[in-house]
Amino acid sequence: MTAGDGGGEAPHGDGGHGVAYAPHRRASGRGRGAQLLYRLQEKATVRAYRATSWLLGHLPEGPVVAVAQLGFLAGYALWPSKRRAITANARHVLGLPAGHPRVGRLARDVYRAYAGYVVGLMRLPALPADVPARLVDVGGEHGLESFQRLHERLRAEGRAMIIVTLHVGSMETLAAAMASHGFPAYGVADDTAYPELYELLAEQRRRWGVQVIAWRNLREIHRVLRDAGILALLVDWGYRADGIPVRFFGDWTTLPAGPAALAARTGATIVPVVNRRARDGRYHAEHGDPIEVTSGSPAAIQRATQAVADALQRAIEVAPEQWYSFKPIWPETDREGDELAARAAAALADEAGDGTRRRRRRGQPPEAVTDAATADLARDDVAAEPVAAGNVGGERVATEAAPAEPVAHG
């Protein structure tokens, strides 16, 4: 949760809509006294972030991580709502009952891995600007070199790339590595919670050559896609009933419509990407197969979003302890899952649609994707996915003081 958003998860079940957090849905009405208090809180947060970052940058990483792991495990024990969320997610990933020993072990492993991520993240500003990029291995069958060839092919066709990713490993180091290789990559960030901290983190990322777009700047987002750039979006912000239904680790949930809707409107290609931490402290980035959105019809959006879910599931399965998702990803009740399954079936059955089925020629946006519903999906859901160059390990590190609260990577 972001400080000031009034909480984290909304109740599931009857009347529930999943997690409450989304930048464009956050309540903005505050009295004058509350605004003053919020401003003082922001200044204190920025100072604490600067001081902690400086301190961690001048201490040996190993002992600091060990201490941080103890603190985060204490947070696991003392913060029931987060413990329930991470345990529920671990249960779905493993396909085991919530009380199974392996589920609890994975949940605790997530906290340990997350402690190392946070310490590494907070140390970055005090290190030379080229360090993050040097931590990422560029080779491999689906590594950065392969990604570069894919990008060059798409760019020659005049097509943009929409990276979809989740809270795995470190997106900060990947963003820095991409910038060092000259990729025209941009991340979407939430600038509404703590604007002063947003500016501080954006300045730090500019040291690495990483560009940030505020989530409300839809004109700039569409410019990047028009110019065959790279736009990065996080998609694991938690279950919301109004998302696109997908099967994820065998159970029904939702993912945001934003990536598929934007791809349909602009002709961009969706590419799943993940950046995992290796035992030696380095990172291995890899991309999945490109996902094409053939039109803006409900069926095409459904199929593309399911393909995103399948790719991200495979990415998580390699190292599930590195998936730092501290919000419920699945609905709590079987009834909600049944409703999502019915919605997915209805979308796929609507193949005839409203005339938006025509397949685009390679390199061109779909001619008929002009319906208002798809436009609304793109506008609403891009805001719910701040990522890589923006929230990537930034705004939420300092806004959520308790060690168990997630730092948004993107």
C-alpha positions in Angstrom: 0.0 0.0 0.0 1.1 3.6 -0.6 1.0 5.8 2.4 -2.2 7.8 2.3 -4.1 5.4 0.1 -6.3 4.4 3.0 -5.3 0.8 3.2 -4.3 -2.1 0.9 -6.8 -4.8 0.3 -10.5 -4.4 -0.1 -12.6 -7.3 1.2 -13.2 -10.2 -1.1 -16.4 -12.1 -1.4 -19.8 -10.4 -1.7 -19.3 -6.9 -2.9 -15.5 -7.3 -2.9 -13.4 -6.0 -5.7 -9.9 -7.2 -4.7 -7.1 -4.9 -3.8 -8.0 -1.2 -3.3 -4.7 0.3 -4.5 -4.5 1.8 -7.9 -3.1 5.3 -8.5 -6.1 6.5 -10.5 -8.6 5.1 -8.0 -7.0 6.5 -4.9 -9.2 8.9 -2.9 -7.8 12.4 -3.2 -10.1 14.5 -1.0 -8.3 15.6 2.2 -8.9 18.4 4.6 -6.3 21.2 5.1 -5.0 19.7 8.3 -4.7 16.3 6.7 -2.9 17.8 3.7 -0.4 19.5 6.0 0.2 16.2 8.0 0.6 14.4 4.7 3.2 16.9 3.5 5.2 16.6 6.7 5.0 12.9 6.4 6.4 13.1 2.9 9.3 15.3 3.9 10.2 12.9 6.8 10.0 10.0 4.3 12.3 11.6 1.8 14.9 12.4 4.6 14.6 8.9 5.9 15.1 7.5 2.5 18.2 9.6 1.8 19.7 8.7 5.2 19.0 5.0 5.0 20.3 4.8 1.4 23.5 6.6 2.3 24.1 4.4 5.4 23.5 1.1 3.5 25.8 2.3 0.7 28.6 2.5 3.2 28.1 -0.7 5.1 29.1 -4.2 4.0 26.2 -5.8 2.2 26.4 -9.3 3.7 25.9 -8.5 7.4 23.3 -5.9 6.5 21.2 -8.4 4.5 21.5 -10.9 7.4 20.1 -8.3 9.8 17.4 -7.2 7.4 16.3 -10.8 6.9 15.7 -11.1 10.7 13.7 -7.9 10.6 11.6 -9.0 7.6 10.9 -12.4 9.2 9.7 -10.5 12.3 7.4 -8.5 10.0 6.1 -11.8 8.6 5.2 -13.0 12.2 3.8 -9.7 13.4 1.8 -8.5 10.3 -1.1 -10.9 9.9 -2.7 -9.4 6.8 0.5 -9.5 4.8 1.3 -13.0 6.1 -2.1 -14.2 4.9 -1.7 -12.6 1.5 1.8 -14.0 0.9 0.7 -17.5 2.2 -2.3 -17.5 0.0 -0.2 -16.7 -3.0 2.3 -19.4 -2.1 -0.5 -21.9 -1.8 -1.6 -21.2 -5.3 1.9 -21.4 -6.7 2.6 -24.7 -5.1 -0.9 -26.1 -5.5 -1.0 -27.2 -1.8 -3.3 -26.5 1.1 -2.5 -23.3 3.1 -1.4 -25.3 6.1 1.1 -27.4 4.3 4.7 -27.0 5.6 6.0 -26.2 2.1 3.6 -23.3 1.8 4.9 -21.6 5.0 8.5 -22.3 4.0 8.0 -20.6 0.6 6.3 -17.6 2.3 9.3 -17.2 4.6 11.7 -17.6 1.8 10.0 -14.8 -0.1 10.6 -12.5 2.9 14.3 -13.5 3.1 14.8 -12.9 -0.6 12.9 -9.7 -0.4 15.2 -8.5 2.4 18.2 -8.9 0.0 16.3 -7.1 -2.7 15.5 -4.1 -0.5 19.1 -3.8 0.8 20.5 -4.0 -2.7 18.0 -1.4 -3.9 18.7 1.0 -1.2 22.5 0.7 -1.8 22.3 1.6 -5.4 22.2 5.4 -5.2 25.5 5.5 -3.2 27.3 3.3 -5.8 28.8 4.4 -9.2 26.2 5.0 -11.9 27.4 2.1 -14.0 27.1 -0.6 -11.3 23.4 -1.6 -11.9 24.0 -2.2 -15.6 27.2 -4.3 -14.8 25.3 -6.6 -12.5 23.1 -8.0 -15.4 24.3 -10.8 -17.6 23.5 -10.0 -21.2 23.9 -13.4 -22.9 21.8 -16.5 -23.0 19.2 -17.8 -25.4 16.6 -15.3 -24.3 18.9 -12.7 -22.7 19.5 -9.0 -23.5 21.3 -9.8 -26.7 18.3 -11.8 -28.0 16.1 -9.0 -26.7 18.1 -6.5 -28.7 17.7 -8.5 -31.9 13.9 -8.7 -31.3 13.7 -4.9 -30.7 15.7 -4.1 -33.8 13.3 -6.2 -35.9 10.2 -4.6 -34.5 11.7 -1.1 -34.7 12.5 -1.7 -38.4 8.8 -2.5 -38.9 7.9 0.7 -37.0 6.4 -1.2 -34.1 6.8 -0.5 -30.4 7.3 -3.0 -27.6 5.3 -3.3 -24.4 7.3 -5.1 -21.7 5.1 -6.9 -19.1 6.7 -8.0 -15.9 6.1 -8.6 -12.3 7.8 -8.2 -8.9 10.5 -10.7 -9.5 14.2 -10.2 -8.8 15.2 -6.6 -9.6 13.7 -4.4 -12.4 16.0 -1.5 -11.4 19.1 -3.3 -12.5 17.4 -4.4 -15.7 16.2 -0.9 -16.5 19.8 0.4 -16.0 21.2 -2.4 -18.2 18.7 -1.6 -21.0 19.5 2.1 -20.8 23.3 1.3 -21.0 22.6 -0.7 -24.2 20.8 2.3 -25.7 17.3 0.9 -25.6 14.6 3.7 -25.8 12.9 2.2 -22.7 10.5 4.1 -20.5 8.8 3.1 -17.2 5.4 4.3 -16.0 5.5 5.6 -12.4 2.9 6.8 -9.9 3.8 10.4 -9.1 0.7 11.1 -6.9 1.6 9.5 -3.5 4.8 11.4 -2.6 5.7 13.8 -5.5 9.0 14.9 -3.8 10.1 11.4 -3.4 9.0 10.6 -7.0 11.3 13.4 -8.2 14.2 12.2 -6.1 13.9 8.7 -7.4 13.4 9.9 -11.0 16.6 11.9 -10.7 18.5 8.8 -9.4 17.3 6.8 -12.3 18.3 9.4 -14.8 21.9 8.7 -13.6 21.5 5.3 -15.1 19.9 6.7 -18.3 16.5 5.4 -17.3 13.5 7.5 -18.3 10.3 7.9 -16.3 6.8 8.8 -17.4 4.1 9.9 -14.8 1.1 7.6 -15.1 -1.3 10.4 -15.9 0.8 11.5 -18.9 -1.1 9.5 -21.5 0.1 11.7 -24.3 3.7 10.8 -23.6 2.9 7.1 -23.2 1.2 7.1 -26.6 4.2 9.0 -28.1 6.6 6.3 -26.9 4.5 3.7 -28.6 4.0 5.7 -31.7 7.8 6.2 -32.0 8.5 2.4 -31.7 9.9 2.8 -28.2 9.7 0.4 -25.3 7.1 0.8 -22.5 7.4 -1.3 -19.3 4.4 -2.2 -17.2 4.0 -4.2 -14.0 0.9 -6.4 -14.0 0.9 -8.1 -10.5 -0.7 -5.3 -8.4 -3.2 -7.7 -6.9 -6.6 -9.2 -7.8 -9.3 -6.8 -9.0 -12.6 -8.1 -10.1 -12.8 -5.7 -13.1 -9.6 -7.0 -14.7 -9.3 -9.5 -17.6 -10.0 -13.1 -16.3 -7.1 -15.5 -16.7 -6.1 -18.9 -15.4 -2.9 -18.5 -13.4 -1.3 -21.5 -11.7 -4.5 -23.4 -12.5 -6.9 -21.0 -10.7 -8.9 -18.1 -12.0 -7.9 -14.5 -11.3 -7.5 -11.3 -13.3 -4.7 -9.3 -14.9 -5.0 -5.6 -16.0 -6.3 -5.0 -19.5 -3.8 -2.2 -20.1 -1.0 -4.1 -22.0 -3.3 -5.8 -24.5 -5.6 -2.8 -25.0 -2.6 -0.5 -25.7 -1.1 -3.1 -28.0 -4.4 -3.4 -29.9 -4.6 0.4 -30.3 -1.0 1.0 -31.3 0.1 -2.2 -33.1 2.8 -2.7 -30.4 4.0 -6.2 -29.5 3.9 -7.5 -25.9 7.0 -9.1 -24.6 7.2 -10.7 -21.1 10.5 -10.0 -19.3 11.9 -11.1 -16.0 15.2 -10.3 -14.2 16.2 -12.9 -11.6 18.9 -12.7 -9.0 21.5 -15.5 -9.1 23.4 -16.9 -6.1 26.5 -14.9 -6.8 24.5 -11.6 -6.6 24.4 -11.0 -10.3 21.1 -10.9 -12.3 20.0 -12.9 -15.3 17.5 -11.2 -17.6 15.4 -13.1 -20.0 12.4 -12.5 -22.3 9.5 -14.7 -23.4 8.1 -15.1 -26.8 6.4 -12.0 -28.3 2.6 -11.8 -27.9 0.6 -10.3 -30.7 -2.8 -8.7 -30.2 -4.7 -9.2 -33.4 -7.5 -6.7 -32.7 -9.4 -4.9 -29.9 -12.2 -7.4 -29.7 -13.0 -9.0 -26.3 -11.7 -12.3 -27.6 -8.4 -10.9 -28.8 -7.8 -9.1 -25.5 -8.7 -12.2 -23.6 -6.3 -14.4 -25.5 -3.4 -12.0 -25.3 -3.9 -11.4 -21.5 -4.0 -15.2 -21.0 -0.8 -15.5 -23.0 0.8 -12.9 -20.6 -0.4 -14.9 -17.6 1.1 -18.2 -19.0 4.4 -16.5 -19.7 4.6 -15.0 -16.3 3.7 -18.2 -14.6 6.6 -19.9 -16.3 8.9 -17.1 -15.1 7.8 -17.5 -11.5 8.1 -21.3 -11.5 11.9 -21.0 -12.0 12.4 -19.2 -8.7 9.1 -18.7 -6.8 10.8 -17.3 -3.7 11.8 -14.3 -5.8 8.2 -13.3 -6.6 7.6 -10.5 -4.1 3.9 -10.1 -4.3 2.4 -8.9 -1.0 -1.1 -8.4 -2.1 -3.7 -11.1 -2.8 -3.4 -12.2 -6.4 -6.4 -14.6 -6.5 -10.0 -14.1 -5.3 -10.9 -15.7 -2.0 -14.0 -17.6 -3.1 -14.8 -20.3 -5.6 -17.9 -18.4 -6.6 -15.7 -15.5 -7.8 -13.5 -17.9 -9.7 -16.6 -19.4 -11.4 -17.8 -15.9 -12.4 -14.4 -15.2 -13.9 -14.4 -18.4 -15.9 -17.9 -17.5 -17.2 -16.6 -14.0 -18.2 -13.6 -15.5 -20.0 -15.9 -17.9 -21.9 -18.2 -15.1 -22.9 -15.3 -13.0 -24.2 -14.1 -15.9 -26.3 -17.6 -16.6 -27.6 -17.9 -13.0 -28.7 -15.4 -13.7 -31.6 -17.7 -12.0 -34.1 -17.7 -8.9 -32.0 -18.4 -5.6 -33.5 -16.2 -5.6 -36.6 -12.8 -5.2 -34.8 -11.6 -8.7 -35.8 -9.8 -7.7 -39.0 -6.2 -8.7 -38.6 -3.7 -5.9 -39.1 -0.9 -6.0 -41.6 2.5 -6.4 -40.0 3.9 -3.2 -38.5 0.6 -1.3 -38.6 -2.0 -0.6 -35.9 -5.3 -2.4 -36.3 -7.6 -0.4 -38.5 -10.8 -1.0 -36.6 -9.7 -0.7 -32.9 -11.6 2.5 -32.2 -14.3 1.3 -29.9 -14.8 3.3 -26.7 -14.5 0.3 -24.5 -11.0 -0.6 -25.6 -10.0 3.1 -25.3 -11.2 3.1 -21.7 -9.4 -0.1 -20.9 -6.1 1.4 -22.1 -6.6 4.6 -20.3 -7.7 3.1 -17.0 -5.4 0.1 -16.7 -2.1 1.7 -17.7 -2.4 3.8 -14.6 -2.6 0.7 -12.4 0.8 -0.6 -13.4 3.6 1.8 -12.5 6.9 0.0 -13.5 10.5 -0.3 -14.2 11.9 3.2 -14.5 9.3 4.6 -12.2 8.1 2.7 -9.3 10.9 0.2 -9.9 12.0 -0.2 -6.4 11.4 3.4 -5.6 8.4 5.2 -4.3 7.3 2.3 -2.0 10.6 1.6 -0.4 10.3 4.6 1.8 6.5 5.1 1.9 6.0 1.8 3.6 8.2 1.7 6.7 7.4 -1.8 8.0 9.9 -4.3 6.6 7.2 -6.7 5.3 5.5 -4.2 3.0 6.4 -4.6 -0.6 8.7 -2.3 -2.5 7.1 -1.8 -5.9 9.6 -2.6 -8.6 8.1 -0.9 -11.3 
